Amino acid sequence: MKVRNCKMTIGMKKLSSKTLKKVYNRHYQLLGCFNYERQMSTGYAWTMMPAIRELYGEDEAKMKAGVKRHLEFFNCATTPSPFIIGITCAMEEQCASAPDGEFDVASINSVKAALMGPLAGIGDSFFWGTFRVIGVGVGAPLAVAGNILGPILYFLINFIPSEIVRRVGFKIGYEGGSEFLTRISEDGTLNKLTEAARIMGLVVIGAMMASMVNVNLVTVLNINGAQVVLQEIFDAICPKILPLGLTFACYWGLQKRYSGTVIMIALLVLGVVAVALGLL
């Protein structure tokens, strides 16, 4: 990637705050036209349209090239995507301000491609694997108990961190986010944050196994006149060992590429059969 260092303070094209707000608001529709060939490309081009119009509206050829540029393959978690969009807006400003041939246009998609992988991993770890799980862990017991705070807390735990990251990420990206990402990657901060998110998610999942998964055996064996309660034997070995085993069985199924739907149907059938046989 090569971008020539040229002074463009005089006549530098800058996006208006109104246009930047339009770009940010449109990013919520990144998944609005998802396709399996270029993933979120259509949504990305739609998001960038206000910026493309303002920067290249006087030159139809450059405007078409700008739209086509953002129809290239793009796929990333939606929450950190505004960070990339902010950088893209800043680079499009440089591209529109530079004399013809002075800016490497291919660098825009190169930066997008370089960032979408790492940020997708961060977004999935934090917002799919951590905050969502924490939200379920906090909200589900309240919802089961009939408390309206259950769904409200689930929504807030998911929404507030996501919205903060989106808004701050867009601002940081527009004001020079590539340098920020490079810095936190080099000093190890990025790896520490990712590892902390994984640990927190595992802790919450462990707590959910004990509190939300219930497997209680009702079978009582009669051995030489003595009644043996199977559930008490398992509890003596390890409390909640059956929910733990069932959870690991589901995890094994996912590792074997069985779909979540198949596993849920299997659990439903197992529950009905076990109750009919008097085991549960």
Buried (B, 14 or more C-beta within 10 A) or exposed (E): EEBEEEEBEEEEBBBEEEBBEBBBEBBBBBEEEEEEEBBBBBBBBBBBBBBBBBBBEEEEEBBEBBBEBBBBBBBBBBBBBBBBBBBBBBBBBBBBBBEEEBBBBEBBBBBBEBBBEBBBBBBBBBBBBBBBBBBBBBBBBBBEEEEEEBBEBBEBBBEEBBEEBBEEBBBBBBEEBBEBBEEEEEEEEBEEBBEEBBEBBEBBBEEBBEBBBEBEBEEEEEEEEEEEEBBEEBBEEEEBEBBBBBBEEBEEBEEEEEEEEEBEEBBEEBEEEBEEEEBB
